[in-house]
Amino acid sequence: MFWKRTSEWAKLAPSSPSAVKFGVASAEGYKKLVLLPQDPASEEFLTEVDQISAAATKPEVSENRFEALVADLEGAVAKFSMVQRHSIETSLGAAHEGLRSILNTLESAIESSHNLEAQAEQSSARLSRLQAAKSYEELVSGVQTEVIALNQAVKTHKDREKLIREVASKCANDLRGKLRVAEQAVKTDHLTQLGNRAAFEIYLANALAKVHEGEAYCLGVLDIDKFKEINDKYGHLAGDAALAEVAKRLKETFSLNGCSVVRLGGDEYAVLYKGNLVQLEAKLERVNSVLSKAAIRHESHTFSVHISFGVAALSRSHTQESAIQQADQAMYKAKRKVA
């Protein structure tokens, strides 16, 4: 592809659909960028990157023009990084104010607790002095007054405790919500909404752990045959449509509990299947059968796709690397048959 003409693009391309098509989604320079769903700044950044990518991959683009586009991309990245840094600083400021509020509430509660203790001591002293009361009515009246005072002190203390719990609970829920959004964004492929490479590493580690507990898991690795030809003949947006169609069929087929489907990058996917090899191969053949009959339409073009896949039954001797390597080798063997 065009990005191979220079290493500069590999240094700059972010984890966006366009960058994934250039095969550089895992570039070191972009691990600090977090693209959040339904975030205007992230969407604006992705649009700008897609426009630069489209211009850079035109066959007629000159080297000088390409270098200028690389500089444009670098500027877009720097701008987006600045926006993110400002957003983080704003969030930290809000968190600081929230903590300050909690601290003030805690200090009030501590003060209230001290007041409660002091109130009890003062009451006890006054009740002791009631021993010198001159009448039964004076004694009863004095006790009632102290009971009312103590009850009010206790109620104030409880109200402040309740406030602390409410403030702390709200802050905790807000933080949980932000964490879920961030985690989802980090582990989700923007184009297909499948898990990405980061999610795959977690899923594979969990599957290998369950294999050690006696459960049967298999790994399938697959990619789209002649995907480059689709991009070259119909355009990259048609390639995106093909990627989305494959993702859709994989999700439909592997929707059972214990199964995970991810997009590793480019046109490559992986399936972690809870079951045996025969079942996994049969399901992947079924995906191919459905894809061959499904017409993918993009603008005035209609085409279908075919996948090649390789599978490996996970064993206790497998590491993540060896499991991926075994499935990869099987896939490349299958691809040679359709080349």
C-alpha positions as a Markdown table, in Angstrom:
| # | Residue | x | y | z |
|---|---|---|---|---|
| 1 | Met | 0.0 | 0.0 | 0.0 |
| 2 | Phe | 1.0 | 3.6 | -0.3 |
| 3 | Trp | 2.0 | 4.1 | 3.3 |
| 4 | Lys | 5.0 | 1.8 | 2.7 |
| 5 | Arg | 6.6 | 4.6 | 0.6 |
| 6 | Thr | 7.7 | 6.3 | 3.8 |
| 7 | Ser | 8.2 | 5.5 | 7.5 |
| 8 | Glu | 6.8 | 8.9 | 8.4 |
| 9 | Trp | 3.2 | 7.9 | 7.9 |
| 10 | Ala | 3.8 | 4.9 | 10.2 |
| 11 | Lys | 5.0 | 7.3 | 12.9 |
| 12 | Leu | 2.0 | 9.5 | 12.5 |
| 13 | Ala | -1.1 | 7.5 | 11.6 |
| 14 | Pro | -3.6 | 7.2 | 14.5 |
| 15 | Ser | -5.9 | 4.4 | 15.6 |
| 16 | Ser | -8.6 | 5.5 | 13.2 |
| 17 | Pro | -10.3 | 3.5 | 10.4 |
| 18 | Ser | -8.1 | 5.1 | 7.8 |
| 19 | Ala | -4.9 | 4.3 | 9.8 |
| 20 | Val | -6.0 | 0.7 | 10.3 |
| 21 | Lys | -6.3 | 0.3 | 6.5 |
| 22 | Phe | -2.7 | 1.4 | 6.2 |
| 23 | Gly | -1.7 | -1.3 | 8.7 |
| 24 | Val | -0.3 | 0.9 | 11.3 |
| 25 | Ala | -3.0 | 0.9 | 14.0 |
| 26 | Ser | -0.5 | -0.2 | 16.6 |
| 27 | Ala | 2.0 | 2.6 | 15.9 |
| 28 | Glu | 3.8 | 3.6 | 19.1 |
| 29 | Gly | 3.1 | 7.3 | 18.5 |
| 30 | Tyr | -0.7 | 6.9 | 18.9 |
| 31 | Lys | -1.1 | 4.9 | 22.1 |
| 32 | Lys | -1.5 | 8.2 | 24.0 |
| 33 | Leu | -4.5 | 9.2 | 21.9 |
| 34 | Val | -7.9 | 8.1 | 23.2 |
| 35 | Leu | -10.8 | 8.4 | 20.7 |
| 36 | Leu | -14.1 | 8.5 | 22.6 |
| 37 | Pro | -17.5 | 7.5 | 21.0 |
| 38 | Gln | -19.9 | 10.4 | 20.5 |
| 39 | Asp | -17.2 | 12.9 | 21.3 |
| 40 | Pro | -17.2 | 15.9 | 18.9 |
| 41 | Ala | -13.4 | 16.5 | 19.2 |
| 42 | Ser | -12.7 | 12.8 | 18.4 |
| 43 | Glu | -15.2 | 12.8 | 15.5 |
| 44 | Glu | -13.7 | 16.0 | 14.1 |
| 45 | Phe | -10.2 | 14.5 | 14.4 |
| 46 | Leu | -11.2 | 11.3 | 12.6 |
| 47 | Thr | -12.8 | 13.2 | 9.8 |
| 48 | Glu | -9.7 | 15.3 | 9.3 |
| 49 | Val | -7.4 | 12.2 | 9.3 |
| 50 | Asp | -9.7 | 10.5 | 6.8 |
| 51 | Gln | -9.5 | 13.5 | 4.5 |
| 52 | Ile | -5.7 | 13.6 | 4.7 |
| 53 | Ser | -5.5 | 9.8 | 4.2 |
| 54 | Ala | -7.7 | 9.9 | 1.1 |
| 55 | Ala | -5.5 | 12.6 | -0.4 |
| 56 | Ala | -2.3 | 10.8 | 0.5 |
| 57 | Thr | -3.4 | 7.5 | -1.1 |
| 58 | Lys | -4.3 | 8.9 | -4.5 |
| 59 | Pro | -2.1 | 7.2 | -7.2 |
| 60 | Glu | -1.2 | 10.5 | -8.7 |
| 61 | Val | 0.1 | 12.2 | -5.5 |
| 62 | Ser | 3.7 | 13.4 | -5.7 |
| 63 | Glu | 6.4 | 12.9 | -3.1 |
| 64 | Asn | 6.3 | 16.6 | -2.3 |
| 65 | Arg | 2.6 | 16.6 | -1.9 |
| 66 | Phe | 2.8 | 13.4 | 0.2 |
| 67 | Glu | 5.3 | 15.0 | 2.6 |
| 68 | Ala | 3.0 | 18.0 | 2.9 |
| 69 | Leu | 0.2 | 15.7 | 3.8 |
| 70 | Val | 2.3 | 14.0 | 6.4 |
| 71 | Ala | 3.0 | 17.5 | 7.9 |
| 72 | Asp | -0.8 | 18.2 | 7.8 |
| 73 | Leu | -1.4 | 14.9 | 9.7 |
| 74 | Glu | 1.3 | 15.8 | 12.3 |
| 75 | Gly | -0.4 | 19.1 | 12.8 |
| 76 | Ala | -3.8 | 17.4 | 13.2 |
| 77 | Val | -2.4 | 15.0 | 15.8 |
| 78 | Ala | -0.7 | 17.8 | 17.7 |
| 79 | Lys | -3.9 | 19.8 | 17.8 |
| 80 | Phe | -6.0 | 16.8 | 18.9 |
| 81 | Ser | -3.4 | 16.0 | 21.6 |
| 82 | Met | -3.7 | 19.6 | 22.9 |
| 83 | Val | -7.5 | 19.3 | 23.0 |
| 84 | Gln | -7.2 | 16.1 | 24.9 |
| 85 | Arg | -4.7 | 17.5 | 27.3 |
| 86 | His | -7.0 | 20.5 | 28.0 |
| 87 | Ser | -9.9 | 18.1 | 28.5 |
| 88 | Ile | -7.9 | 16.0 | 31.0 |
| 89 | Glu | -6.8 | 19.2 | 32.9 |
| 90 | Thr | -10.5 | 20.3 | 33.0 |
| 91 | Ser | -11.5 | 16.9 | 34.3 |
| 92 | Leu | -8.8 | 17.0 | 37.0 |
| 93 | Gly | -9.9 | 20.4 | 38.0 |
| 94 | Ala | -13.5 | 19.1 | 38.4 |
| 95 | Ala | -12.2 | 16.1 | 40.4 |
| 96 | His | -10.2 | 18.4 | 42.6 |
| 97 | Glu | -13.3 | 20.5 | 43.4 |
| 98 | Gly | -15.3 | 17.3 | 44.1 |
| 99 | Leu | -12.6 | 16.1 | 46.5 |
| 100 | Arg | -12.5 | 19.6 | 48.2 |
| 101 | Ser | -16.3 | 19.4 | 48.7 |
| 102 | Ile | -16.0 | 15.9 | 50.2 |
| 103 | Leu | -13.2 | 17.1 | 52.5 |
| 104 | Asn | -15.2 | 20.0 | 53.7 |
| 105 | Thr | -18.1 | 17.7 | 54.4 |
| 106 | Leu | -15.9 | 15.3 | 56.3 |
| 107 | Glu | -14.4 | 18.1 | 58.3 |
| 108 | Ser | -18.0 | 19.2 | 59.2 |
| 109 | Ala | -18.8 | 15.7 | 60.2 |
| 110 | Ile | -15.8 | 15.4 | 62.4 |
| 111 | Glu | -16.6 | 18.7 | 64.0 |
| 112 | Ser | -20.2 | 17.5 | 64.4 |
| 113 | Ser | -18.9 | 14.3 | 66.1 |
| 114 | His | -16.8 | 16.4 | 68.5 |
| 115 | Asn | -19.8 | 18.7 | 69.2 |
| 116 | Leu | -21.9 | 15.6 | 69.9 |
| 117 | Glu | -19.4 | 14.4 | 72.4 |
| 118 | Ala | -19.1 | 17.8 | 74.0 |
| 119 | Gln | -22.9 | 18.0 | 74.1 |
| 120 | Ala | -23.1 | 14.7 | 75.9 |
| 121 | Glu | -20.6 | 15.7 | 78.5 |
| 122 | Gln | -22.3 | 19.0 | 79.1 |
| 123 | Ser | -25.7 | 17.2 | 79.4 |
| 124 | Ser | -24.2 | 14.7 | 81.9 |
| 125 | Ala | -22.9 | 17.6 | 84.0 |
| 126 | Arg | -26.3 | 19.3 | 84.0 |
| 127 | Leu | -28.1 | 16.1 | 84.8 |
| 128 | Ser | -25.7 | 15.6 | 87.8 |
| 129 | Arg | -26.7 | 19.0 | 89.1 |
| 130 | Leu | -30.4 | 18.0 | 88.9 |
| 131 | Gln | -29.7 | 15.9 | 92.0 |
| 132 | Ala | -30.1 | 19.1 | 93.9 |
| 133 | Ala | -33.6 | 19.8 | 92.4 |
| 134 | Lys | -36.0 | 21.0 | 95.0 |
| 135 | Ser | -39.1 | 19.3 | 93.5 |
| 136 | Tyr | -40.1 | 16.3 | 91.4 |
| 137 | Glu | -41.5 | 18.6 | 88.7 |
| 138 | Glu | -38.2 | 20.4 | 88.5 |
| 139 | Leu | -36.3 | 17.2 | 88.1 |
| 140 | Val | -38.6 | 15.8 | 85.4 |
| 141 | Ser | -38.5 | 19.1 | 83.5 |
| 142 | Gly | -34.7 | 19.2 | 83.6 |
| 143 | Val | -34.4 | 15.6 | 82.3 |
| 144 | Gln | -36.8 | 16.3 | 79.5 |
| 145 | Thr | -34.8 | 19.4 | 78.4 |
| 146 | Glu | -31.6 | 17.4 | 78.3 |
| 147 | Val | -33.2 | 14.5 | 76.3 |
| 148 | Ile | -34.4 | 17.0 | 73.7 |
| 149 | Ala | -31.0 | 18.6 | 73.5 |
| 150 | Leu | -29.2 | 15.2 | 73.1 |
| 151 | Asn | -31.8 | 14.0 | 70.5 |
| 152 | Gln | -31.2 | 17.1 | 68.4 |
| 153 | Ala | -27.4 | 16.7 | 68.6 |
| 154 | Val | -27.7 | 13.0 | 67.5 |
| 155 | Lys | -30.0 | 13.9 | 64.6 |
| 156 | Thr | -27.6 | 16.6 | 63.4 |
| 157 | His | -24.8 | 14.1 | 63.5 |
| 158 | Lys | -26.8 | 11.5 | 61.6 |
| 159 | Asp | -27.8 | 14.0 | 58.9 |
| 160 | Arg | -24.2 | 14.9 | 58.3 |
| 161 | Glu | -23.3 | 11.2 | 58.0 |
| 162 | Lys | -26.0 | 10.7 | 55.5 |
| 163 | Leu | -24.7 | 13.7 | 53.5 |
| 164 | Ile | -21.2 | 12.2 | 53.4 |
| 165 | Arg | -22.6 | 8.9 | 52.1 |
| 166 | Glu | -24.6 | 10.6 | 49.4 |
| 167 | Val | -21.7 | 12.8 | 48.2 |
| 168 | Ala | -19.3 | 9.8 | 48.2 |
| 169 | Ser | -21.8 | 7.6 | 46.4 |
| 170 | Lys | -22.4 | 10.2 | 43.7 |
| 171 | Cys | -18.7 | 10.7 | 43.1 |
| 172 | Ala | -18.1 | 6.9 | 43.0 |
| 173 | Asn | -20.9 | 6.5 | 40.4 |
| 174 | Asp | -19.6 | 9.3 | 38.3 |
| 175 | Leu | -16.1 | 7.8 | 38.3 |
| 176 | Arg | -17.5 | 4.4 | 37.4 |
| 177 | Gly | -19.4 | 5.8 | 34.5 |
| 178 | Lys | -16.3 | 7.6 | 33.1 |
| 179 | Leu | -14.2 | 4.6 | 33.6 |
| 180 | Arg | -16.7 | 2.4 | 31.6 |
| 181 | Val | -16.7 | 4.9 | 28.7 |
| 182 | Ala | -12.9 | 5.1 | 28.7 |
| 183 | Glu | -12.5 | 1.3 | 28.9 |
| 184 | Gln | -15.0 | 0.7 | 26.1 |
| 185 | Ala | -13.3 | 3.3 | 23.9 |
| 186 | Val | -9.9 | 1.8 | 24.4 |
| 187 | Lys | -11.0 | -1.7 | 23.6 |
| 188 | Thr | -13.4 | -1.1 | 20.7 |
| 189 | Asp | -12.7 | -0.9 | 17.0 |
| 190 | His | -14.2 | 2.3 | 15.6 |
| 191 | Leu | -15.3 | 1.0 | 12.2 |
| 192 | Thr | -16.8 | -2.4 | 13.1 |
| 193 | Gln | -17.7 | -1.9 | 16.8 |
| 194 | Leu | -16.0 | -5.2 | 17.5 |
| 195 | Gly | -13.3 | -5.6 | 20.1 |
| 196 | Asn | -9.8 | -4.5 | 19.0 |
| 197 | Arg | -6.3 | -5.9 | 19.5 |
| 198 | Ala | -6.2 | -4.7 | 23.1 |
| 199 | Ala | -9.5 | -6.5 | 23.8 |
| 200 | Phe | -8.3 | -9.6 | 22.0 |
| 201 | Glu | -5.2 | -9.9 | 24.3 |
| 202 | Ile | -7.5 | -9.9 | 27.3 |
| 203 | Tyr | -10.0 | -12.4 | 25.8 |
| 204 | Leu | -7.1 | -14.8 | 24.8 |
| 205 | Ala | -5.5 | -14.6 | 28.2 |
| 206 | Asn | -8.9 | -15.5 | 29.8 |
| 207 | Ala | -9.4 | -18.4 | 27.3 |
| 208 | Leu | -6.0 | -19.9 | 28.1 |
| 209 | Ala | -6.7 | -19.6 | 31.8 |
| 210 | Lys | -10.0 | -21.5 | 31.3 |
| 211 | Val | -8.2 | -24.2 | 29.2 |
| 212 | His | -6.0 | -24.8 | 32.3 |
| 213 | Glu | -9.2 | -25.4 | 34.2 |
| 214 | Gly | -10.3 | -28.0 | 31.7 |
| 215 | Glu | -12.5 | -26.1 | 29.3 |
| 216 | Ala | -12.2 | -26.5 | 25.5 |
| 217 | Tyr | -11.4 | -23.3 | 23.5 |
| 218 | Cys | -10.2 | -22.8 | 19.9 |
| 219 | Leu | -8.7 | -19.8 | 18.2 |
| 220 | Gly | -9.6 | -18.8 | 14.6 |
| 221 | Val | -7.7 | -16.2 | 12.6 |
| 222 | Leu | -9.1 | -15.0 | 9.3 |
| 223 | Asp | -8.8 | -12.2 | 6.7 |
| 224 | Ile | -10.5 | -11.1 | 3.5 |
| 225 | Asp | -9.1 | -12.6 | 0.3 |
| 226 | Lys | -7.9 | -10.0 | -2.2 |
| 227 | Phe | -8.9 | -7.1 | 0.0 |
| 228 | Lys | -6.3 | -4.8 | -1.6 |
| 229 | Glu | -8.0 | -5.4 | -5.0 |
| 230 | Ile | -11.4 | -4.2 | -3.5 |
| 231 | Asn | -9.8 | -1.0 | -2.2 |
| 232 | Asp | -7.9 | -0.4 | -5.5 |
| 233 | Lys | -10.9 | -1.2 | -7.7 |
| 234 | Tyr | -13.8 | 0.3 | -5.8 |
| 235 | Gly | -12.2 | 2.7 | -3.3 |
| 236 | His | -11.4 | 2.6 | 0.4 |
| 237 | Leu | -15.0 | 3.3 | 1.4 |
| 238 | Ala | -16.0 | 0.1 | -0.4 |
| 239 | Gly | -13.3 | -1.6 | 1.6 |
| 240 | Asp | -14.9 | -0.2 | 4.8 |
| 241 | Ala | -18.2 | -1.7 | 3.7 |
| 242 | Ala | -16.6 | -5.1 | 3.2 |
| 243 | Leu | -15.0 | -4.9 | 6.6 |
| 244 | Ala | -18.3 | -4.0 | 8.2 |
| 245 | Glu | -20.1 | -6.9 | 6.4 |
| 246 | Val | -17.6 | -9.5 | 7.6 |
| 247 | Ala | -17.9 | -8.1 | 11.1 |
| 248 | Lys | -21.7 | -8.4 | 10.9 |
| 249 | Arg | -21.6 | -12.0 | 9.8 |
| 250 | Leu | -19.1 | -13.0 | 12.4 |
| 251 | Lys | -21.2 | -11.4 | 15.2 |
| 252 | Glu | -24.3 | -13.2 | 13.9 |
| 253 | Thr | -22.5 | -16.6 | 13.8 |
| 254 | Phe | -20.6 | -16.3 | 17.1 |
| 255 | Ser | -23.1 | -14.8 | 19.4 |
| 256 | Leu | -22.9 | -17.7 | 22.0 |
| 257 | Asn | -21.7 | -17.3 | 25.5 |
| 258 | Gly | -18.0 | -17.8 | 25.8 |
| 259 | Cys | -17.3 | -16.7 | 22.2 |
| 260 | Ser | -15.5 | -13.5 | 21.3 |
| 261 | Val | -14.9 | -11.8 | 17.9 |
| 262 | Val | -12.4 | -9.0 | 17.4 |
| 263 | Arg | -10.8 | -7.1 | 14.6 |
| 264 | Leu | -7.0 | -7.4 | 14.9 |
| 265 | Gly | -6.3 | -4.6 | 12.3 |
| 266 | Gly | -6.6 | -4.1 | 8.6 |
| 267 | Asp | -8.7 | -6.9 | 7.1 |
| 268 | Glu | -7.7 | -9.4 | 9.8 |
| 269 | Tyr | -10.1 | -10.8 | 12.5 |
| 270 | Ala | -9.9 | -13.3 | 15.3 |
| 271 | Val | -12.5 | -15.6 | 16.9 |
| 272 | Leu | -12.2 | -17.2 | 20.3 |
| 273 | Tyr | -14.6 | -20.1 | 20.3 |
| 274 | Lys | -15.8 | -22.2 | 23.2 |
| 275 | Gly | -15.9 | -25.7 | 21.7 |
| 276 | Asn | -13.8 | -27.9 | 19.4 |
| 277 | Leu | -12.1 | -27.4 | 16.1 |
| 278 | Val | -14.7 | -29.2 | 14.0 |
| 279 | Gln | -17.4 | -26.9 | 15.3 |
| 280 | Leu | -15.3 | -23.8 | 14.7 |
| 281 | Glu | -14.3 | -24.8 | 11.2 |
| 282 | Ala | -18.0 | -25.6 | 10.3 |
| 283 | Lys | -19.1 | -22.2 | 11.6 |
| 284 | Leu | -16.4 | -20.3 | 9.6 |
| 285 | Glu | -17.3 | -22.2 | 6.5 |
| 286 | Arg | -20.9 | -21.1 | 7.1 |
| 287 | Val | -19.7 | -17.5 | 7.4 |
| 288 | Asn | -18.0 | -17.9 | 4.0 |
| 289 | Ser | -21.1 | -19.4 | 2.5 |
| 290 | Val | -23.2 | -16.5 | 3.7 |
| 291 | Leu | -20.7 | -13.9 | 2.5 |
| 292 | Ser | -20.5 | -15.4 | -1.0 |
| 293 | Lys | -24.3 | -15.0 | -1.3 |
| 294 | Ala | -24.4 | -11.5 | 0.3 |
| 295 | Ala | -24.2 | -8.6 | -2.2 |
| 296 | Ile | -22.2 | -5.7 | -0.8 |
| 297 | Arg | -23.3 | -2.5 | -2.4 |
| 298 | His | -21.3 | 0.7 | -2.5 |
| 299 | Glu | -22.4 | 3.5 | -4.7 |
| 300 | Ser | -22.8 | 1.9 | -8.1 |
| 301 | His | -20.7 | -1.2 | -7.3 |
| 302 | Thr | -21.9 | -4.6 | -6.1 |
| 303 | Phe | -19.5 | -7.3 | -5.0 |
| 304 | Ser | -19.1 | -10.1 | -2.5 |
| 305 | Val | -16.1 | -11.2 | -0.4 |
| 306 | His | -14.4 | -14.5 | 0.6 |
| 307 | Ile | -12.4 | -15.2 | 3.7 |
| 308 | Ser | -9.5 | -17.5 | 4.4 |
| 309 | Phe | -9.0 | -18.8 | 7.9 |
| 310 | Gly | -6.8 | -20.9 | 10.1 |
| 311 | Val | -7.7 | -22.5 | 13.5 |
| 312 | Ala | -5.9 | -23.9 | 16.5 |
| 313 | Ala | -7.2 | -25.8 | 19.5 |
| 314 | Leu | -5.8 | -24.1 | 22.6 |
| 315 | Ser | -3.8 | -26.3 | 24.9 |
| 316 | Arg | -2.1 | -25.9 | 28.3 |
| 317 | Ser | 1.2 | -25.6 | 26.6 |
| 318 | His | 0.1 | -22.6 | 24.5 |
| 319 | Thr | 1.3 | -19.1 | 25.2 |
| 320 | Gln | -0.6 | -16.2 | 23.6 |
| 321 | Glu | 2.2 | -15.9 | 21.0 |
| 322 | Ser | 2.4 | -19.6 | 20.1 |
| 323 | Ala | -1.4 | -19.8 | 19.8 |
| 324 | Ile | -1.6 | -16.9 | 17.4 |
| 325 | Gln | 1.4 | -18.2 | 15.4 |
| 326 | Gln | -0.2 | -21.6 | 14.9 |
| 327 | Ala | -3.5 | -20.2 | 13.7 |
| 328 | Asp | -1.7 | -17.7 | 11.5 |
| 329 | Gln | 0.3 | -20.4 | 9.8 |
| 330 | Ala | -2.9 | -22.4 | 9.1 |
| 331 | Met | -4.5 | -19.3 | 7.6 |
| 332 | Tyr | -1.6 | -18.5 | 5.3 |
| 333 | Lys | -1.7 | -22.1 | 4.2 |
| 334 | Ala | -5.4 | -21.7 | 3.3 |
| 335 | Lys | -4.7 | -18.4 | 1.5 |
| 336 | Arg | -2.2 | -20.0 | -0.8 |
| 337 | Lys | -4.9 | -22.2 | -2.1 |
| 338 | Val | -7.0 | -19.3 | -3.3 |
| 339 | Ala | -4.2 | -17.0 | -4.4 |
